[in-house]
Structure formats: structure tokens, C-alpha cells
Amino acid sequence: MHRLALLSLLVLAVAACDSSPSVVEDGVTVLVAYEGRLDNGDVFDSSAGAEFVVREAAPGQPGLISGFYDGLLGMMIGESKTLVIPPEQAYGAGGVVNPNTGEVIIPPNATLTFDVTILDIR
């Protein structure tokens, strides 16, 4: 018997954006403001202006978790979204542990919520 796994990204809200023709696509560099929260509301990461290349993480390589990557694609400058990312599109059963302290940053099987605004696309 085969099991079908349903992976879904839930976009809760989309705010108005400017009329810029630039959209986020794979390989572009973006400047974003974001806040990442756990189900209990604890903030595990935030930035008022993070700059990175939009690239999905391959196993063992740097990049974005698939839910964050998928949520950014197609966004425009000034657009805001709330992304609810299931564990399968985030850090899964492994979670995230600080290698220096052993502190659990993101628990295993955590659903993550990100409020994201695109500040610039380069």
C-alpha cells in the first residue's frame, strides 16, 4: 500500500503591493523583513532587512526551507504575506539545535509561521 503525503503551504494574508514589475523568482537576490514564530508564538528568528539569494536548499547545502522558498516565489516589492509552513516543508523530525549550546531552537515536527515583506528585488 502506498501512502500519499500531502504537503501544503498556507498563505493566510496578502497585503497590497506597489506596481513594480519585478517579482521574486529562483536565483534573484531579495531584501526582506521577516519574523518567524513557533506554534506557541515564540519568535525564533527575525530581521528588518535580510538579504539573500532565493534558492531552495538541497540536502547538505545552504538555501531556504522549501515552504519559505515556495512562499516567496511570485512576490513583488512591497508585498507582505503570512506563511504557515508545515514540518515537511520546514525542518521536519530533526528540528534545529544550536550546535554550540545544544539548545533546541526549532523543535522536531514544528509548524512555522513567517510574516514576510519584500523590501527590494535585485
N, CA, C and O atoms as a GROMACS GRO file, in nm:
protein
  488
    1MET      N    1   0.085  -0.118   0.000
    1MET     CA    2   0.000   0.000   0.000
    1MET      C    3   0.089   0.124   0.000
    1MET      O    4   0.185   0.132   0.077
    2HIS      N    5   0.058   0.218  -0.084
    2HIS     CA    6   0.133   0.344  -0.092
    2HIS      C    7   0.060   0.449  -0.010
    2HIS      O    8  -0.063   0.457  -0.011
    3ARG      N    9   0.137   0.529   0.059
    3ARG     CA   10   0.079   0.641   0.134
    3ARG      C   11   0.105   0.768   0.056
    3ARG      O   12   0.215   0.790   0.005
    4LEU      N   13   0.005   0.848   0.048
    4LEU     CA   14   0.017   0.976  -0.020
    4LEU      C   15   0.038   1.084   0.085
    4LEU      O   16  -0.047   1.104   0.172
    5ALA      N   17   0.149   1.154   0.076
    5ALA     CA   18   0.177   1.262   0.170
    5ALA      C   19   0.133   1.393   0.105
    5ALA      O   20   0.173   1.425  -0.007
    6LEU      N   21   0.053   1.467   0.175
    6LEU     CA   22   0.006   1.595   0.125
    6LEU      C   23   0.088   1.706   0.191
    6LEU      O   24   0.082   1.725   0.312
    7LEU      N   25   0.163   1.777   0.109
    7LEU     CA   26   0.241   1.889   0.158
    7LEU      C   27   0.172   2.016   0.113
    7LEU      O   28   0.140   2.033  -0.005
    8SER      N   29   0.148   2.103   0.207
    8SER     CA   30   0.078   2.225   0.168
    8SER      C   31   0.136   2.344   0.241
    8SER      O   32   0.182   2.334   0.354
    9LEU      N   33   0.132   2.454   0.174
    9LEU     CA   34   0.174   2.582   0.229
    9LEU      C   35   0.050   2.667   0.236
    9LEU      O   36  -0.021   2.684   0.136
   10LEU      N   37   0.023   2.720   0.353
   10LEU     CA   38  -0.096   2.802   0.372
   10LEU      C   39  -0.055   2.948   0.377
   10LEU      O   40   0.025   2.987   0.462
   11VAL      N   41  -0.108   3.028   0.288
   11VAL     CA   42  -0.085   3.172   0.288
   11VAL      C   43  -0.207   3.235   0.353
   11VAL      O   44  -0.316   3.229   0.296
   12LEU      N   45  -0.189   3.295   0.472
   12LEU     CA   46  -0.301   3.349   0.547
   12LEU      C   47  -0.343   3.488   0.503
   12LEU      O   48  -0.462   3.520   0.504
   13ALA      N   49  -0.248   3.569   0.464
   13ALA     CA   50  -0.283   3.707   0.431
   13ALA      C   51  -0.186   3.760   0.327
   13ALA      O   52  -0.068   3.726   0.326
   14VAL      N   53  -0.237   3.844   0.241
   14VAL     CA   54  -0.154   3.912   0.142
   14VAL      C   55  -0.192   4.059   0.145
   14VAL      O   56  -0.308   4.095   0.129
   15ALA      N   57  -0.093   4.145   0.167
   15ALA     CA   58  -0.117   4.289   0.171
   15ALA      C   59  -0.091   4.349   0.033
   15ALA      O   60  -0.029   4.286  -0.053
   16ALA      N   61  -0.139   4.469   0.012
   16ALA     CA   62  -0.121   4.539  -0.116
   16ALA      C   63   0.026   4.564  -0.143
   16ALA      O   64   0.106   4.576  -0.050
   17CYS      N   65   0.060   4.572  -0.269
   17CYS     CA   66   0.199   4.597  -0.307
   17CYS      C   67   0.203   4.706  -0.413
   17CYS      O   68   0.100   4.745  -0.468
   18ASP      N   69   0.325   4.755  -0.441
   18ASP     CA   70   0.336   4.858  -0.544
   18ASP      C   71   0.323   4.795  -0.683
   18ASP      O   72   0.304   4.674  -0.695
   19SER      N   73   0.332   4.876  -0.786
   19SER     CA   74   0.311   4.825  -0.921
   19SER      C   75   0.440   4.781  -0.990
   19SER      O   76   0.444   4.770  -1.112
   20SER      N   77   0.545   4.756  -0.912
   20SER     CA   78   0.672   4.714  -0.970
   20SER      C   79   0.654   4.585  -1.048
   20SER      O   80   0.586   4.492  -1.003
   21PRO      N   81   0.716   4.578  -1.167
   21PRO     CA   82   0.704   4.456  -1.245
   21PRO      C   83   0.795   4.345  -1.195
   21PRO      O   84   0.781   4.230  -1.237
   22SER      N   85   0.888   4.377  -1.105
   22SER     CA   86   0.981   4.278  -1.054
   22SER      C   87   0.911   4.182  -0.960
   22SER      O   88   0.840   4.223  -0.868
   23VAL      N   89   0.932   4.054  -0.983
   23VAL     CA   90   0.878   3.952  -0.894
   23VAL      C   91   0.990   3.861  -0.849
   23VAL      O   92   1.091   3.846  -0.917
   24VAL      N   93   0.970   3.799  -0.733
   24VAL     CA   94   1.068   3.706  -0.680
   24VAL      C   95   1.063   3.578  -0.763
   24VAL      O   96   0.957   3.519  -0.783
   25GLU      N   97   1.179   3.536  -0.810
   25GLU     CA   98   1.192   3.409  -0.880
   25GLU      C   99   1.322   3.344  -0.836
   25GLU      O  100   1.406   3.407  -0.773
   26ASP      N  101   1.338   3.218  -0.870
   26ASP     CA  102   1.456   3.142  -0.831
   26ASP      C  103   1.583   3.213  -0.878
   26ASP      O  104   1.593   3.254  -0.994
   27GLY      N  105   1.678   3.227  -0.787
   27GLY     CA  106   1.808   3.284  -0.822
   27GLY      C  107   1.824   3.433  -0.803
   27GLY      O  108   1.936   3.483  -0.810
   28VAL      N  109   1.714   3.507  -0.779
   28VAL     CA  110   1.728   3.651  -0.758
   28VAL      C  111   1.773   3.678  -0.615
   28VAL      O  112   1.758   3.593  -0.527
   29THR      N  113   1.829   3.796  -0.593
   29THR     CA  114   1.864   3.840  -0.459
   29THR      C  115   1.752   3.929  -0.408
   29THR      O  116   1.708   4.020  -0.478
   30VAL      N  117   1.706   3.901  -0.286
   30VAL     CA  118   1.597   3.980  -0.228
   30VAL      C  119   1.640   4.039  -0.095
   30VAL      O  120   1.727   3.986  -0.026
   31LEU      N  121   1.578   4.150  -0.060
   31LEU     CA  122   1.592   4.211   0.071
   31LEU      C  123   1.455   4.197   0.136
   31LEU      O  124   1.356   4.247   0.083
   32VAL      N  125   1.450   4.128   0.250
   32VAL     CA  126   1.321   4.101   0.314
   32VAL      C  127   1.324   4.138   0.461
   32VAL      O  128   1.428   4.133   0.527
   33ALA      N  129   1.208   4.175   0.511
   33ALA     CA  130   1.186   4.187   0.655
   33ALA      C  131   1.098   4.068   0.691
   33ALA      O  132   1.000   4.040   0.622
   34TYR      N  133   1.133   3.998   0.799
   34TYR     CA  134   1.054   3.881   0.836
   34TYR      C  135   1.061   3.856   0.986
   34TYR      O  136   1.150   3.903   1.056
   35GLU      N  137   0.962   3.780   1.032
   35GLU     CA  138   0.962   3.729   1.169
   35GLU      C  139   0.912   3.586   1.162
   35GLU      O  140   0.807   3.559   1.103
   36GLY      N  141   0.987   3.494   1.222
   36GLY     CA  142   0.949   3.353   1.226
   36GLY      C  143   0.906   3.315   1.366
   36GLY      O  144   0.976   3.343   1.464
   37ARG      N  145   0.788   3.249   1.375
   37ARG     CA  146   0.734   3.209   1.506
   37ARG      C  147   0.699   3.061   1.508
   37ARG      O  148   0.667   3.000   1.406
   38LEU      N  149   0.706   3.006   1.629
   38LEU     CA  150   0.659   2.870   1.654
   38LEU      C  151   0.510   2.874   1.682
   38LEU      O  152   0.451   2.981   1.696
   39ASP      N  153   0.447   2.756   1.689
   39ASP     CA  154   0.303   2.748   1.718
   39ASP      C  155   0.263   2.819   1.847
   39ASP      O  156   0.153   2.873   1.857
   40ASN      N  157   0.353   2.819   1.946
   40ASN     CA  158   0.321   2.882   2.075
   40ASN      C  159   0.342   3.033   2.073
   40ASN      O  160   0.322   3.100   2.174
   41GLY      N  161   0.382   3.088   1.958
   41GLY     CA  162   0.402   3.232   1.944
   41GLY      C  163   0.544   3.279   1.969
   41GLY      O  164   0.576   3.395   1.943
   42ASP      N  165   0.631   3.190   2.019
   42ASP     CA  166   0.770   3.229   2.043
   42ASP      C  167   0.839   3.264   1.911
   42ASP      O  168   0.830   3.189   1.814
   43VAL      N  169   0.908   3.378   1.909
   43VAL     CA  170   0.984   3.420   1.791
   43VAL      C  171   1.119   3.350   1.794
   43VAL      O  172   1.193   3.360   1.892
   44PHE      N  173   1.153   3.277   1.686
   44PHE     CA  174   1.282   3.208   1.680
   44PHE      C  175   1.381   3.280   1.588
   44PHE      O  176   1.501   3.253   1.594
   45ASP      N  177   1.332   3.370   1.503
   45ASP     CA  178   1.420   3.444   1.413
   45ASP      C  179   1.347   3.565   1.359
   45ASP      O  180   1.225   3.562   1.339
   46SER      N  181   1.421   3.673   1.334
   46SER     CA  182   1.361   3.791   1.272
   46SER      C  183   1.472   3.876   1.212
   46SER      O  184   1.589   3.867   1.250
   47SER      N  185   1.432   3.960   1.117
   47SER     CA  186   1.525   4.052   1.056
   47SER      C  187   1.448   4.168   0.996
   47SER      O  188   1.340   4.150   0.938
   48ALA      N  189   1.503   4.287   1.010
   48ALA     CA  190   1.440   4.405   0.950
   48ALA      C  191   1.488   4.426   0.807
   48ALA      O  192   1.432   4.508   0.734
   49GLY      N  193   1.591   4.352   0.767
   49GLY     CA  194   1.643   4.368   0.631
   49GLY      C  195   1.746   4.262   0.597
   49GLY      O  196   1.864   4.293   0.582
   50ALA      N  197   1.702   4.138   0.583
   50ALA     CA  198   1.793   4.030   0.547
   50ALA      C  199   1.805   4.024   0.395
   50ALA      O  200   1.706   4.037   0.323
   51GLU      N  201   1.927   4.003   0.347
   51GLU     CA  202   1.950   3.992   0.203
   51GLU      C  203   2.000   3.851   0.174
   51GLU      O  204   2.094   3.804   0.237
   52PHE      N  205   1.937   3.786   0.078
   52PHE     CA  206   1.982   3.652   0.039
   52PHE      C  207   1.936   3.619  -0.102
   52PHE      O  208   1.848   3.683  -0.158
   53VAL      N  209   2.000   3.517  -0.157
   53VAL     CA  210   1.963   3.467  -0.289
   53VAL      C  211   1.850   3.367  -0.269
   53VAL      O  212   1.859   3.279  -0.184
   54VAL      N  213   1.745   3.379  -0.349
   54VAL     CA  214   1.632   3.288  -0.340
   54VAL      C  215   1.672   3.158  -0.409
   54VAL      O  216   1.677   3.148  -0.532
   55ARG      N  217   1.698   3.058  -0.324
   55ARG     CA  218   1.742   2.927  -0.373
   55ARG      C  219   1.695   2.824  -0.272
   55ARG      O  220   1.721   2.837  -0.152
   56GLU      N  221   1.627   2.721  -0.320
   56GLU     CA  222   1.579   2.616  -0.230
   56GLU      C  223   1.698   2.532  -0.184
   56GLU      O  224   1.788   2.503  -0.263
   57ALA      N  225   1.697   2.494  -0.058
   57ALA     CA  226   1.807   2.415  -0.002
   57ALA      C  227   1.805   2.274  -0.058
   57ALA      O  228   1.702   2.207  -0.060
   58ALA      N  229   1.922   2.228  -0.105
   58ALA     CA  230   1.940   2.088  -0.141
   58ALA      C  231   2.000   2.020  -0.018
   58ALA      O  232   2.062   2.087   0.065
   59PRO      N  233   1.982   1.889  -0.004
   59PRO     CA  234   2.038   1.821   0.114
   59PRO      C  235   2.185   1.855   0.136
   59PRO      O  236   2.268   1.838   0.047
   60GLY      N  237   2.215   1.902   0.256
   60GLY     CA  238   2.352   1.936   0.292
   60GLY      C  239   2.405   2.066   0.233
   60GLY      O  240   2.522   2.097   0.250
   61GLN      N  241   2.320   2.141   0.166
   61GLN     CA  242   2.363   2.266   0.103
   61GLN      C  243   2.286   2.384   0.161
   61GLN      O  244   2.176   2.367   0.212
   62PRO      N  245   2.345   2.505   0.154
   62PRO     CA  246   2.272   2.622   0.203
   62PRO      C  247   2.156   2.656   0.110
   62PRO      O  248   2.158   2.625  -0.009
   63GLY      N  249   2.058   2.719   0.166
   63GLY     CA  250   1.941   2.761   0.090
   63GLY      C  251   1.823   2.777   0.184
   63GLY      O  252   1.838   2.767   0.305
   64LEU      N  253   1.707   2.800   0.127
   64LEU     CA  254   1.586   2.824   0.205
   64LEU      C  255   1.508   2.694   0.224
   64LEU      O  256   1.509   2.608   0.137
   65ILE      N  257   1.440   2.682   0.338
   65ILE     CA  258   1.349   2.569   0.354
   65ILE      C  259   1.244   2.578   0.245
   65ILE      O  260   1.209   2.688   0.201
   66SER      N  261   1.192   2.464   0.202
   66SER     CA  262   1.106   2.463   0.083
   66SER      C  263   0.980   2.547   0.100
   66SER      O  264   0.936   2.610   0.004
   67GLY      N  265   0.920   2.550   0.219
   67GLY     CA  266   0.799   2.629   0.239
   67GLY      C  267   0.824   2.778   0.229
   67GLY      O  268   0.741   2.852   0.175
   68PHE      N  269   0.938   2.824   0.280
   68PHE     CA  270   0.973   2.966   0.271
   68PHE      C  271   1.004   3.002   0.126
   68PHE      O  272   0.960   3.105   0.076
   69TYR      N  273   1.080   2.916   0.060
   69TYR     CA  274   1.113   2.934  -0.082
   69TYR      C  275   0.986   2.944  -0.165
   69TYR      O  276   0.969   3.039  -0.242
   70ASP      N  277   0.896   2.847  -0.150
   70ASP     CA  278   0.771   2.846  -0.227
   70ASP      C  279   0.687   2.970  -0.199
   70ASP      O  280   0.625   3.026  -0.289
   71GLY      N  281   0.685   3.013  -0.072
   71GLY     CA  282   0.606   3.130  -0.034
   71GLY      C  283   0.657   3.260  -0.092
   71GLY      O  284   0.578   3.351  -0.120
   72LEU      N  285   0.789   3.271  -0.112
   72LEU     CA  286   0.848   3.393  -0.168
   72LEU      C  287   0.827   3.406  -0.318
   72LEU      O  288   0.814   3.517  -0.370
   73LEU      N  289   0.823   3.293  -0.388
   73LEU     CA  290   0.813   3.297  -0.534
   73LEU      C  291   0.689   3.374  -0.578
   73LEU      O  292   0.579   3.349  -0.529
   74GLY      N  293   0.709   3.466  -0.670
   74GLY     CA  294   0.598   3.543  -0.725
   74GLY      C  295   0.565   3.670  -0.648
   74GLY      O  296   0.484   3.750  -0.694
   75MET      N  297   0.627   3.690  -0.530
   75MET     CA  298   0.600   3.812  -0.454
   75MET      C  299   0.663   3.932  -0.524
   75MET      O  300   0.759   3.918  -0.600
   76MET      N  301   0.607   4.050  -0.497
   76MET     CA  302   0.656   4.174  -0.556
   76MET      C  303   0.707   4.268  -0.447
   76MET      O  304   0.677   4.248  -0.329
   77ILE      N  305   0.784   4.368  -0.486
   77ILE     CA  306   0.837   4.466  -0.390
   77ILE      C  307   0.720   4.531  -0.317
   77ILE      O  308   0.624   4.577  -0.380
   78GLY      N  309   0.729   4.535  -0.185
   78GLY     CA  310   0.626   4.594  -0.102
   78GLY      C  311   0.518   4.497  -0.058
   78GLY      O  312   0.437   4.530   0.029
   79GLU      N  313   0.515   4.379  -0.116
   79GLU     CA  314   0.412   4.280  -0.082
   79GLU      C  315   0.446   4.212   0.051
   79GLU      O  316   0.563   4.186   0.080
   80SER      N  317   0.344   4.184   0.129
   80SER     CA  318   0.358   4.114   0.257
   80SER      C  319   0.271   3.990   0.256
   80SER      O  320   0.162   3.989   0.200
   81LYS      N  321   0.321   3.884   0.320
   81LYS     CA  322   0.247   3.759   0.334
   81LYS      C  323   0.271   3.701   0.472
   81LYS      O  324   0.375   3.725   0.534
   82THR      N  325   0.174   3.625   0.518
   82THR     CA  326   0.192   3.539   0.634
   82THR      C  327   0.196   3.397   0.581
   82THR      O  328   0.099   3.350   0.521
   83LEU      N  329   0.307   3.328   0.604
   83LEU     CA  330   0.326   3.191   0.557
   83LEU      C  331   0.315   3.096   0.675
   83LEU      O  332   0.382   3.116   0.776
   84VAL      N  333   0.233   2.994   0.664
   84VAL     CA  334   0.226   2.888   0.764
   84VAL      C  335   0.286   2.765   0.698
   84VAL      O  336   0.230   2.711   0.602
   85ILE      N  337   0.400   2.720   0.750
   85ILE     CA  338   0.479   2.616   0.685
   85ILE      C  339   0.476   2.489   0.769
   85ILE      O  340   0.521   2.489   0.883
   86PRO      N  341   0.424   2.378   0.711
   86PRO     CA  342   0.419   2.252   0.785
   86PRO      C  343   0.560   2.194   0.802
   86PRO      O  344   0.651   2.230   0.728
   87PRO      N  345   0.578   2.106   0.900
   87PRO     CA  346   0.710   2.049   0.927
   87PRO      C  347   0.777   1.988   0.803
   87PRO      O  348   0.898   1.998   0.787
   88GLU      N  349   0.698   1.926   0.717
   88GLU     CA  350   0.753   1.860   0.598
   88GLU      C  351   0.818   1.958   0.502
   88GLU      O  352   0.902   1.919   0.421
   89GLN      N  353   0.780   2.085   0.511
   89GLN     CA  354   0.839   2.187   0.425
   89GLN      C  355   0.929   2.281   0.505
   89GLN      O  356   0.970   2.387   0.456
   90ALA      N  357   0.959   2.241   0.630
   90ALA     CA  358   1.046   2.321   0.716
   90ALA      C  359   1.164   2.233   0.759
   90ALA      O  360   1.246   2.195   0.676
   91TYR      N  361   1.172   2.201   0.888
   91TYR     CA  362   1.286   2.125   0.940
   91TYR      C  363   1.252   1.983   0.980
   91TYR      O  364   1.338   1.910   1.028
   92GLY      N  365   1.126   1.942   0.960
   92GLY     CA  366   1.085   1.803   0.980
   92GLY      C  367   1.112   1.750   1.119
   92GLY      O  368   1.108   1.823   1.218
   93ALA      N  369   1.138   1.620   1.125
   93ALA     CA  370   1.157   1.550   1.252
   93ALA      C  371   1.287   1.588   1.321
   93ALA      O  372   1.302   1.566   1.441
   94GLY      N  373   1.381   1.646   1.247
   94GLY     CA  374   1.509   1.683   1.306
   94GLY      C  375   1.506   1.812   1.386
   94GLY      O  376   1.584   1.828   1.480
   95GLY      N  377   1.418   1.905   1.350
   95GLY     CA  378   1.418   2.035   1.416
   95GLY      C  379   1.550   2.106   1.393
   95GLY      O  380   1.624   2.073   1.301
   96VAL      N  381   1.580   2.204   1.479
   96VAL     CA  382   1.707   2.277   1.472
   96VAL      C  383   1.761   2.292   1.614
   96VAL      O  384   1.692   2.338   1.704
   97VAL      N  385   1.886   2.251   1.631
   97VAL     CA  386   1.954   2.261   1.760
   97VAL      C  387   2.079   2.345   1.742
   97VAL      O  388   2.153   2.328   1.645
   98ASN      N  389   2.104   2.437   1.837
   98ASN     CA  390   2.227   2.516   1.835
   98ASN      C  391   2.344   2.421   1.860
   98ASN      O  392   2.350   2.360   1.967
   99PRO      N  393   2.437   2.408   1.765
   99PRO     CA  394   2.547   2.312   1.781
   99PRO      C  395   2.644   2.348   1.894
   99PRO      O  396   2.714   2.261   1.945
  100ASN      N  397   2.648   2.475   1.932
  100ASN     CA  398   2.739   2.518   2.038
  100ASN      C  399   2.683   2.496   2.178
  100ASN      O  400   2.757   2.465   2.271
  101THR      N  401   2.551   2.514   2.192
  101THR     CA  402   2.491   2.507   2.325
  101THR      C  403   2.400   2.387   2.345
  101THR      O  404   2.369   2.351   2.458
  102GLY      N  405   2.357   2.325   2.235
  102GLY     CA  406   2.262   2.214   2.245
  102GLY      C  407   2.118   2.261   2.265
  102GLY      O  408   2.027   2.179   2.278
  103GLU      N  409   2.097   2.393   2.267
  103GLU     CA  410   1.963   2.448   2.284
  103GLU      C  411   1.877   2.418   2.162
  103GLU      O  412   1.921   2.434   2.048
  104VAL      N  413   1.754   2.373   2.188
  104VAL     CA  414   1.660   2.348   2.079
  104VAL      C  415   1.603   2.483   2.034
  104VAL      O  416   1.538   2.553   2.112
  105ILE      N  417   1.627   2.519   1.909
  105ILE     CA  418   1.577   2.644   1.854
  105ILE      C  419   1.441   2.622   1.789
  105ILE      O  420   1.348   2.700   1.810
  106ILE      N  421   1.431   2.516   1.711
  106ILE     CA  422   1.304   2.476   1.649
  106ILE      C  423   1.282   2.330   1.684
  106ILE      O  424   1.361   2.244   1.644
  107PRO      N  425   1.174   2.300   1.757
  107PRO     CA  426   1.150   2.162   1.798
  107PRO      C  427   1.121   2.071   1.677
  107PRO      O  428   1.082   2.120   1.572
  108PRO      N  429   1.142   1.941   1.694
  108PRO     CA  430   1.106   1.847   1.587
  108PRO      C  431   0.958   1.862   1.550
  108PRO      O  432   0.874   1.889   1.635
  109ASN      N  433   0.930   1.843   1.423
  109ASN     CA  434   0.793   1.845   1.369
  109ASN      C  435   0.717   1.974   1.398
  109ASN      O  436   0.596   1.972   1.419
  110ALA      N  437   0.788   2.086   1.398
  110ALA     CA  438   0.726   2.215   1.426
  110ALA      C  439   0.667   2.277   1.300
  110ALA      O  440   0.729   2.276   1.194
  111THR      N  441   0.546   2.330   1.313
  111THR     CA  442   0.487   2.414   1.210
  111THR      C  443   0.536   2.556   1.235
  111THR      O  444   0.529   2.605   1.348
  112LEU      N  445   0.584   2.622   1.132
  112LEU     CA  446   0.641   2.756   1.146
  112LEU      C  447   0.552   2.860   1.078
  112LEU      O  448   0.493   2.833   0.974
  113THR      N  449   0.544   2.978   1.137
  113THR     CA  450   0.471   3.090   1.079
  113THR      C  451   0.568   3.205   1.056
  113THR      O  452   0.640   3.246   1.147
  114PHE      N  453   0.569   3.255   0.934
  114PHE     CA  454   0.654   3.368   0.899
  114PHE      C  455   0.569   3.483   0.847
  114PHE      O  456   0.483   3.462   0.762
  115ASP      N  457   0.592   3.603   0.900
  115ASP     CA  458   0.539   3.725   0.840
  115ASP      C  459   0.653   3.781   0.757
  115ASP      O  460   0.761   3.810   0.810
  116VAL      N  461   0.631   3.797   0.627
  116VAL     CA  462   0.737   3.834   0.533
  116VAL      C  463   0.695   3.955   0.450
  116VAL      O  464   0.582   3.961   0.402
  117THR      N  465   0.786   4.051   0.434
  117THR     CA  466   0.765   4.164   0.343
  117THR      C  467   0.885   4.176   0.252
  117THR      O  468   0.999   4.176   0.298
  118ILE      N  469   0.860   4.186   0.122
  118ILE     CA  470   0.968   4.205   0.025
  118ILE      C  471   1.002   4.354   0.020
  118ILE      O  472   0.919   4.436  -0.018
  119LEU      N  473   1.126   4.388   0.058
  119LEU     CA  474   1.171   4.527   0.058
  119LEU      C  475   1.235   4.567  -0.075
  119LEU      O  476   1.222   4.681  -0.119
  120ASP      N  477   1.304   4.472  -0.138
  120ASP     CA  478   1.370   4.501  -0.265
  120ASP      C  479   1.401   4.371  -0.336
  120ASP      O  480   1.420   4.267  -0.272
  121ILE      N  481   1.407   4.377  -0.467
  121ILE     CA  482   1.448   4.264  -0.550
  121ILE      C  483   1.562   4.314  -0.636
  121ILE      O  484   1.550   4.416  -0.704
  122ARG      N  485   1.674   4.242  -0.634
  122ARG     CA  486   1.793   4.288  -0.707
  122ARG      C  487   1.834   4.188  -0.812
  122ARG      O  488   1.932   4.210  -0.883
   0.00000   0.00000   0.00000
